[in-house]
């Protein structure tokens, strides 16, 4: 069961974490930690109902922990946008400039295709907050990317 979950959700979690952390290696480490902790939890988590909500929430929390830890060590790593993701650099820079809460809501709903209810559960906020954050992120991206 856990092998199937890993295979199915790992790429989406890595992409999400890479956008939050702006560093591909850290994203891989976070996702690996999430699945390592799931194995160590020995069945404490129910992955049969809706694994996406649980996995994204665990990954998000781990990303927040890692960002805090790195903020103490060095601010430089947090300011560098993700490189080498194959996307348009202007868009990557614009995404990196968004506040974390708005970027999370946008990435989870748009890139990962999760519904507002799932995103609200992952982020621990209301549906209205998810919608407002997503809308604000889109508006900021539009302003920044306009020629």
C-alpha positions in Angstrom: 0.0 0.0 0.0 2.7 2.5 1.0 4.8 1.6 -2.2 1.8 2.5 -4.4 1.2 5.7 -2.4 4.8 6.7 -2.8 4.8 6.0 -6.5 1.6 7.9 -7.1 2.2 11.0 -4.8 6.0 11.5 -4.8 6.3 13.6 -8.0 3.5 15.9 -7.0 4.9 16.3 -3.5 8.4 17.0 -4.7 7.1 19.7 -7.2 5.0 21.3 -4.4 7.9 21.3 -1.9 10.4 22.6 -4.5 8.1 25.6 -5.1 7.8 26.3 -1.4 11.4 25.8 -0.6 12.9 27.0 -3.9 15.5 24.3 -3.8 15.1 20.9 -5.5 17.4 19.0 -3.1 15.5 20.2 0.0 12.3 19.2 -1.7 13.5 15.7 -2.3 14.7 15.5 1.3 11.4 16.7 2.7 9.4 14.1 0.7 11.7 11.4 1.7 11.3 12.4 5.3 7.5 12.4 5.0 7.5 8.8 3.7 10.1 7.7 6.2 8.0 9.0 9.0 4.9 7.2 7.5 6.8 4.0 7.7 8.0 4.7 11.2 4.5 5.6 12.3 3.6 1.9 11.8 0.0 2.3 10.6 -0.8 5.4 12.7 -2.0 7.2 9.6 -4.9 6.1 7.4 -3.8 6.3 3.8 -7.0 4.6 2.5 -9.4 7.5 2.8 -7.7 10.5 1.2 -3.9 10.2 1.2 -3.4 13.5 -0.7 -4.6 15.7 2.1 -2.5 13.9 4.7 0.6 13.8 2.5 0.4 17.4 1.4 -0.2 18.5 5.0 2.8 16.5 6.3 5.0 17.8 3.4 3.9 21.4 4.0 4.5 21.2 7.7 8.0 19.7 7.1 8.7 22.5 4.6 7.7 25.1 7.2 10.0 23.4 9.7 12.9 23.4 7.3 12.4 27.0 6.3 12.5 28.0 9.9 15.6 26.0 10.5 17.4 27.5 7.5 16.3 31.0 8.3 18.3 30.7 11.5 21.3 29.3 9.6 21.3 31.5 6.5 18.9 33.9 4.7 20.7 33.6 1.4 19.3 30.1 0.5 15.7 31.3 1.0 16.0 34.2 -1.4 17.2 32.2 -4.4 14.3 31.0 -6.7 14.2 27.4 -7.9 16.4 26.9 -11.0 16.4 24.2 -13.6 12.7 23.3 -13.3 12.3 23.7 -17.0 9.7 26.4 -16.7 9.6 30.0 -17.8 12.0 31.9 -15.6 9.8 35.0 -15.3 7.0 32.9 -14.0 9.3 31.1 -11.6 10.5 34.5 -10.3 7.0 35.8 -10.0 5.9 32.7 -8.1 8.9 33.0 -5.8 7.9 36.6 -5.0 4.4 35.6 -3.8 3.8 35.4 -0.1 4.1 31.7 1.0 0.4 31.4 1.9 -0.8 32.6 -1.5 1.8 30.5 -3.3 0.7 27.4 -1.4 -3.0 28.0 -2.3 -2.2 28.6 -5.9 0.1 25.7 -6.4 -2.2 23.2 -4.6 -5.3 24.2 -6.6 -3.7 24.9 -10.0 -0.6 22.7 -10.4 -1.7 19.8 -8.2 -5.4 20.1 -9.1 -6.7 19.7 -5.6 -10.1 21.0 -4.7 -10.7 23.9 -2.3 -11.9 21.5 0.5 -8.7 19.5 0.2 -6.5 22.6 0.2 -8.3 24.0 3.2 -7.7 20.7 5.0 -4.0 20.8 4.1 -3.5 24.4 5.0 -5.7 24.4 8.1 -7.9 27.3 6.9 -11.4 27.9 5.6 -12.6 27.5 2.0 -13.0 31.3 1.7 -9.4 31.8 2.8 -8.2 29.4 0.2 -10.2 31.2 -2.5 -9.0 34.6 -1.3 -5.4 33.6 -1.3 -5.6 32.0 -4.7 -7.3 35.1 -6.1 -4.7 37.4 -4.6 -1.9 35.2 -6.0 -3.3 35.3 -9.5 -3.8 39.0 -9.4 -0.2 39.6 -8.3 1.1 37.2 -11.0 -0.9 39.0 -13.6 0.4 42.4 -12.5 4.0 41.2 -12.4 3.9 39.4 -15.7 2.1 42.0 -17.7 4.4 43.5 -20.5 
